[in-house]
Amino acid sequence: MHGVGPSTVLGGRYAVQRRLEQLPSSERWSAHDLTLERDVVATCFAEDSAHADAALDAARRAAGLDNHRLVRVLDVGRSEGIAFFIEEALPDAETLAHVLAQGGLPAEEARRIAGEAATGLEAARARGLHHLDLTPAVVMRASDGTIKVRGVATASALKGVEDLDSTQASRADAIGVVALAYAALTSRWPLQGTVPGLEPAPRLANGVPAPSEIAAGVPGDLDGLCRLTLNDDEGPLTPGDFATQIAPWSPIPVWGVGGTRATASDSDAEMDKTLALPVAELRAATAAELRRAEATEPITKPMAQPSGPFLDEPATEDPGIGPVAGAPGSAGAGTTAGTAAGAGAAAAGAAAAGAAAVGSALGTAGQAAGQAAGAAAHKVGVFAKAAADKAAERRAARQAAEARAEQRRISLDDALLAGDEPIEPPLPLLPPETAQAPTRDQSKLVLAIIGGFLVLVTLLGFWGASRIGSGSSLNLGSPNPRPTVTVTASPTTVQRSGGSSSAPAPAGAPFPIVGATGFDPQGDNAERNGEAPRVFDGNPATFWSSEGYASPAFGGLKKGVGVLVDLGQPRKVSTVSLVLPTASDLTVYVSSKPSLDGAIPLGTSSGKSGAVTVTAPSPATGQYLIVWFTKISQASGGRFRATLAEVAAR
């Protein structure tokens, strides 16, 4: 951009240093704040450009955001025909596009990155701001794993994206974070347009392939959300909906294939490094020998440096992309990376074989080059043998850290129900000096307490046995409060088609139920399964409820959820009686297998609560009964849930 160079001082305060990136209508430069003595990043564009005023206004509004998941806008100004806004510098960060140039990420790291980005965008949405141009190129990952999104409001303003209403903008950002998760899993970009360093996803008649069709180990919930959002025009309506659906995620970054987590104690010195050999070309046999050593972390390559027809100098890589461990420096450019960590003597042997192969491969290149390659390969052997024990120690430490992290992972519902006050440990009965034997008096006291406890348990056991069948409870104390439901609606009979709505159900005892489980075929195949047995416990005060959703139509994430009831064997079902704590729309199916495929609908109910009877015109035979909810009501906490207290089939 004319007028901007290393000697420019924007607004008399920001000393421009070097160009970082060229965008279609702007440039990004590293700069130094002469007032506060700190490094910053300046986005500059022509003051008379068509989108200058809109971009400056968007930057002013974005400056009010203070969220650690969003890159902060620090200042906005004009200077000698140049409009600019100042952002915080991230010297140790790299873009997600640069990370994905090496391939897809572990599934849990993809979940973490997408969840953090979605949470940041939800915070911006709460302030009336949206991104509308979300790609892996604007998502930053710092060396400690921190995720930050840059360009909220400003990126779309610079591109001249048309203003959308709040609902459309929220949906656009929700699609953006889903596409971000897709790219992190597959290293392919599923939306229109291109992302430097990423291949476009293959195009099918109905959209793009599901991530599980491209990459291995994709979780079912992420796979389903990508399919619903990118192909079926459903899925989350806001970034917050998406974050709720994929939560929880790991609080720490997940590295490597298989999801090995890095802990806070891992430093660059402790992490396995890749060793770059000072040879430009190695034979394939040499590379195969070196790969037998246990690989650590893959080397990352610098981004291609953009350039433009009116640039004063070539653009460098994105801000904050520092030298990567094991990457070639200025003196060793053009080298080929080899893997370094091995497993004991086997690794050392492989490295020695590599040394011989290197020397043979470069025989025609001159004696000096062959000696250099042999010396480097010898260093590989020494390093591999020394790294074997260190790799084992690090692996054990990371597995222990992973176990501790998994213990800290709880669901959102559990987190909301957890108490603020920790439970204090019980006071010790014996003295803390565990090496000191208890005294005779202490032993007698302990035995007396144990004896009294056994006598009390025996008496209670006899008394409880004598009360079996009396219909009363022990009433040993005030019971814990249980959720209760008051049903006031009168019994209603619903016909599948035709007939009177008040026809009585046929007489006869209901079929026995051997089990029940939550039914969520369009999600993770689990919908509060632990509560499902309540639908046949004979107590209308206890009930099954689904997970919470953002709207009566399940937040656009799926078409329905339900309860799958197992009758034990094929039964001829003509009537199903339900007790519904809250009003809902539902359909009752009979099926020979635990699936809606081939299931026979018995009847439907719309907007009813209380006792509801569904009667079929003719009996249907099957082992499984499916109560399928398609529209649900708002429950406590403001979320929408499907509820079912009792079910009986005749």
N, C-alpha and C positions, 0 to 999 in steps of 0.2 A: 504494500500500500504506500503510495507516494506520501512523503512527509513523515513517515515513521521509520526510525532507525535507531541503532545503538546509542546515538547521541541525543535522542529526543527525551525531554522531560515533560511528561503530561501534567497539565494543571500546575506546573511549578513544583511538583511533589514526587511524581513517580518516574524514576530514571529507567528508561527502557534498556534492556540488556541484549536479549537474543530472541529471534523468532522461534516459536514453538510449533505453530500449526497455521496453515492457510485454509480458510473456509470459503465457500462461494462468494460471500458478501462481507467477510471480515477476516481479521487475523488475530491470533493469540500470541502474546509476547510475555516473556518473563521480565519482571521489573523489580525495582527496589524502592520501598517507601522511605524517602529521605527524612520524613518527619518521625515516624515510629521505628525506623531502623529494622525493617523486616522485609522478607521477600514476598512478592505478590505476583499475580498473573493478570495482565491487562488484555481485554478483548477490545480491539479497535476497529472502527468502520467510518466511512466517510460521513461527515456531518450533514451533507446535503443528499444522502441516499434516501430512497423511497421509504425505507423501514426504520430510519434512524430514530425518529420520535417515538415510534411504538416500542423499539428495543430499549431505549432509555427509560421509558415509562415502566416497562416490564421489569427492568433491573431495579428501579426504585422500589417497586412493590415486593420483589424477591428479597431485597435487603432486609425486610422485616421478618423474614424467616430465620429462626434460630433452632435448628435441629441438627444433631451430630451426624445424621445420615445424608445431609444435603450440603453441597459446597456453598459456603457463605459468600454473598455479594457484599463487599465492604464499602464501595464508593462508586459514584456515578458523576460524569462530568463531560465537558467539552474543552478542547484546546486547539486553537489555530486551525480550524477546519476539520478537526478529528473529534469524533464522539467516542467515548470509551466508558467501560465499567470495569471495576477492579474486583477480583475474586481472591480468596485465600489460596496460598500455594500449597501443593502437596508433593514435596520433594521426593518422597519415598514410595509414591503410588504409581500404578500402571493401569491402563484401561483394560476393561474386560475383553475388548476386542483383541488386544495384544496377548492376553492370557489364552484366549480361545484359539489363537492362531496355531497353538501347539496341539489342539485337540480338545474334546469334551472334558468336562470336569466330573469328579465323583458326584453321585446323585445327591448326597447330603450337602456338599458344598454348593451345588446348583440351587438346592432348596434354600440354603442360608443366604446366598447372594440375592436371589429373587425376593425372599421374604424381607430382607433389610431394605432393598430398594423400594418395595411396595409400601413398607411402613413409612419411609421418608416421604414418598409421594402422597400418602394418605394425610400426613401432617400438613403438607402444602395444600391439599384439597380442602382441609378444614379452614384454611385462610383464603379460600377462593382462588387459588393458583393451581395451574396444571402444567404439565411438561409438553405433551403432544408431539414430541420428537424423540422418544426414548429408544436408544439403540445401545449395544455393548460399547460403542465408542464414547458414551457419556457417563458410563458407570466406572468408578475408580475403586481399585482394591489396594489398600496400603499394605506395607510389609507385615503389620501385625494383624491383618485380616479385616480391618475396618472397611466398610463399604460406604461410599459417598456417591451421590448422583449430582451432576452439574447440569446447568442449563434450564432449571425450572423457569418457565415463562419466557426466558430470554432466547432460548434456542429456536422456538417456534416463531417468536417475533422477528428474529433476524431473517428467517426464511420466508416471512410473509404468510404464514399459515393463517387461514381465516379463523376468526373468533367463533367458538362453539358455545352452546349453552352448557350449563353446569353438568347436566345429565350426560350429554354427548361427550364432553371433555373427560369426565370421569370414566366413562366406558372406554374411550380411546386410550387412556393411561392404563386401565386394567388389561386391555389387549396387549399393550406394550410390555407390561411385566410378565404376562404369560409368554409372549414371544421371547423375552429375555431368558426365562427358564428353559424354553425350548432350545435356544442357542447354547446355553450353558451345558445342557445335556448332550447335544449332538454336534456342536461347533458349526451349525448351519443356521442361516437366518431365514425364518419362515414368512416374513412379511414382504411387501413390495419394496423396491429399492435395494441398494447394495450397502454392505458394511465392509470396509477395507479389512482384508485378512480372513474373511469368512466366506465360505461358499454359500450360494442360495440353496434352500431346501428343495428337494425334488417336487415337481408339481404334478398333482393327480387331478382327476376329474372333479372331485369334491373338495380340493384344497391341497394339503400337504400330508405326508405320512405321519403317523403318530410317532413320538420319540422312541417308543419301544421297538418300532420297525427299523430303526436306524442304529440305535445304541443298545448295549446290554445293561441290565441292572437298573432299569428305569422304574421307580416306584409307581404303583397303580394310581395313586391320587394325582401325581403330577402328569402322568400319561393321560388320564381321563380329562383333566382340566385343559390340557393342550388340545386334545381332540375336540372337546365341546366348544372351546373358544375360537379356535382357528378354522374349524371346518363346519361346525353346526350353528355358528352365530349365537351361541348361548354362553354360559360361563359367568364369571364374576362381573358385576356392574361397576365396581370401584376397586382401586388398589387395596383398600382395607378389606373388602370381601375376599380377595385372593389371599392376603396375608393370613386371615382367619382360617381359611380352608387348608392351607399347607402347614400351619403351626402344629407343634413346636419345631424349631430348628436349632442346630447346634450353636452355642454361644461362642465357640472358637472355630477357627478355620479348619477345614478338612483337606488333607493333602494326599496326593498319590492315588493309584488304583487300589480299590478296596476300602478307601475311606480312612486312612490313618490320620489321626488328629495330631496336630502340633500343639504343644503346651507353651505356656508363657516362659518356661525356662529354656526353651530351644532358642539358641542364638545362631548366627551365621557360622560361627566357629564350630558349633556342635552338629549342624546339619550336614548330611552327606553332600559332597560337592562332586560335580562332574569335571573331569580333567581334560583340558584341551591339548591335544598333541600338536607340536609345531610342524605339521606336515599338511600340505594342501590336499593331497589325494591319497587314500588308502585303498588297498584291494578289498574286495568283498570278503575274502577269507579272513583277513586280519580283523575286520569289524565283527565277523561272526565269533571269532575266538574271544575278543574283548567283551562281547555281550554276554558270554557265559558267566562273567563275574556278576555278582548281585548288584543290580542297578539301583541308584538312589533317586535323585530328582532330575527330571529332564532339563536339558539346557534350554533357555529361552533365547529367541532371536530378536534383535532390534527391529522395530517397525520400519517399514519403508518410508523414506523421507520424502514428503510431498514437495513439490516445487511448482512455481507458476511463471507465467510469461513476464510478470512485472515485479518479481521478487528481487530484492537486492542480494540475497544470499539463499542457499538451499535451506529449506525448513528442516528442523531437527525432529526427533521423536517427541511424543506427547509429554507434557510436564510431569516431572517426578519419576520418569523412567530412568532409574540409575543403572549402574553396571550390575549385571546379573552374575551370581556366583558361578565361576567356571567359564564365563563367556570370554571370547577373545578381546583383548584390549587393543590400543592403538598400535602397539608394537607387534602384535600377533594376529592381525586381521587376516581373514581367509582361512583360518585353521579349522580342522574338523574335530568335533568333540567326541571323546570316548568315555565309556562308563568306567568308574573307578573302584567302587566298593565291591568286595568279593566275599567269599565264604571260606576262610582258612587257606589251607595249602592248595585246594582245588583252584581257588581264584588266582593264587600266585602262579600256579602252573599254566593257567590260561593266559595270564599276562606274559609269561615267558615265551609261550608259543606266539603271542602277538608280536613280540620283539623280533623273533626270527622272520615272521611274515613281513613285517615292516621293512626289515633290511633287504629281503629279497625283492619286495615290490619296488623299491627305490634304487635298485642296483644301477639302472640306466640313468638315473638322475644325478649320479655323482657320489663319490665316497663320502664327502662332507655331509650331504643330506642323509645318507644312510646311517652314519654315525649319530646324527642328531635324533633320527627317529628311534634308533635302538636305545639311546640314553633315555628318551622320553618313555618308551615302553618299559624299560627297567624301573623307572620311577613308578609306573603303574603297578608293577608287581610288588614293590616295596610298600606302596600305599595300600594295595588290596590286602596284603597280609596283615598290616597293622590295623586296617579298618574293620576286619572281621569281628574282633571282640567288641569294638566300639559300636558297630551296627547292632550286635545282639543286645548290648546294654540299652541302646536307644530304643530298640523295638520293645523291650520289656517295659521301659519307662512310659512309652507312648500308649501301650496297651493298658497300663495302670491308669494313665490320665484319661483314656477313652472310657474306661469303666466308671471313673469318678464323674465324668461329664454325663454319661448316660443316667447315673443316679440322680443328677440334678435336673434332667429333662422331665418335665411334667406337662400334662395337657393344660389348656387354657381354663377349662372348667375346674380342674383340681386346684389351679393357682388361685382362682377366685374364691374357692371354698376354704382354702387353707387359712388357718388363724394367724394373727399377727404375733401372738405371744408364744414363744417356744415352750415346750413342755420340759420342766426341770427334771433332771434324773432323780431317782429315789435315793434317800439317804442310806448310807451303808449301815448294815446291822453290826458288822464286825469292825474292829479297828483297821485303819488303813495299812498297818504294817502286815502285809500279806505273808511275810516270812515268819512272823511270830505266831505260834500256836495259840488258839483261844484258851481262855482260862476255864476251869471246871464250872464256875457259875455261869459263864457265857454259854457253854455247851448245854447245861441244863435248861437255860432259858430258851435256846433255840429248839431243843427237843420238845419242851412243853408247848411252844407255839405250834410246831408241826403237828403234835398229837391233838391239840385242840382243834386245829383246822381239819384234820382227818375225821374227827368225831362229828364236827359240824357238817361236813360234806356227806357223811354216812346218813345222818338224820334227815338232811334235805333230800337225799336220794330216796329213802324209804317213803317220806311224806309225798314227794312228787309222784312216785310210782302208784301210791294209793289214790292219787287224784286223776290218773289217766282216764280219759273219757268223761270226766265230769263237766267239761266245757268251761272250766275256769282256769286262770293263770296263777302263777306263783305270787305275783304282786309284791315282790321283795323290795320294791322302791319305785320311784316315779319313772315310768318308761321314757325313753327318748322320744321326742316329738316326731311323728311320721306325717308325711303329706296326706292330706285328706281331700276328697272330692265329693261335693254335694251334687247329686243328680236330681234335677227337678223336672226334666222333660218326661212326658208320658211315653210309654212304649209305642214305637212306630214300625209298621211293616212296610218294606220297600219292595215293590215288584220290579223284576228285570224288564218286563214289557207287558202291558195290559194288566187286567185283573184289578181287584179291589185292594186299596192300600191298607185296609183294616182286617184283612183275612188273618185268622189266628194261625200260629205256627203249629205244625203237626205234633201230636203227642209223642212221647217217648223220651227216654233218657238220652242225654248228649253222648256223643262218642268220646271215649277216653283220649286224652292228649298226652303224648309221651315226651314232648319237648317243643321249645319255641326259641327263635333267634331273630335278631334284627335283620332286615332285608334291604340291601343297598346295592343293587347290581350296577348302577351307574356311578358309583363312588368307589370306596375301598372295601366293599362287601362286608362291612361291619357297621351297625347302627345301634350303639348301646346294647350289645348282646347280653350283658349281664343283667339287664332289667327285664328282658323278654319273658322269663318264666313267671313274672307277675301277672301275665294276662290269663293264666289258668290256675291261679292259687285260690280262687273262690272268694277273694276279698276285693270288692270294688274300690276300697280306699287306697289300694296300692295299684300302681299303673306303670306301664312302659311309656317312655317319651323319647322322641328322636333327638338328635343334636340340634342346636339352635341355628336358625337361618335368618337372613336379613329381610325376607319378604314372604308373603303367603305362597309364592311360587318357588320357594327354596333358593331365593337369591339368584335365580337364573342358572344355578350350577347343575341341576338335574331335573328330571321330570317327575320324580316321586321317590318315596321311601315307604317301608312298611314292615310288617311282622310276618315271618314264615312259621307256620304251625304244623307240627308233624303229628298225624293221627295214628302212626304206628304201622298201618297197613291200608291198602285201598279201601275206601269207604264210599257208599253212595250217599252224597250230601244233597239235601234239598233246602235246608234252612240254616242260616248262621245268625246267632244272636250276639250283639256287641254292646259294650258299655263304653261310651266315648266321653271322657272328662271335658273335652273342648270341641267346639264345632269344627267340622272338616268335611271335605269332599273325598270319597273313597270308592273303590271297587273291590269286591271280594271275588277271588279266583279259586278254582279247584284244579290241581295239577298232579300228574303222576311223577313229577320230578321237581326238585327245589329251584324252579326257574319259571319265568313268565312265558317262555317259549312253549307254545302248545297248550297253555293254560286255558281253562274254560271259565268265562265270566259268569258268576251266579247273579249278580245284581249290583246296583250302585246306591250310594246315599250322598246327598248334597246338603251342606250347611246344617247338618243335624248334630246334636249332642245328646247325652244321656243314653237310655236304652233304645237300641235300634235293631230291627230284625230285617235281614235280607233274605228273601224267598225267591227261589228260581222257578220258572214255569215247569221245568222237568229236572229230575235229579241228575247230578253229574258225579262221576266216579273218579277218585284220586286219593293219594296218600297225603298230599300236602294242601294246606289251606293258606292262601296269601291274602292278607288284608293290605291293600295298596292305597296309600294316601297320595292324592294329587293336588290338594290345596289345604293349607293348615292355618291355624289361628295363632295370635300372639299370646305368649305365655309370660310368666314372671321374668323380670330382667329385660323385657323389651324385645326378646328374640322370638321367632316363630317356630313352633314345635308341633309335631304330630303326637297324639296321645291315645293310648288304648288301655283300658282297665281290665276288661274281661272279654273272652271270646268262647263261644260254645257252638258246636256243629251237630246237626241232627239229620 
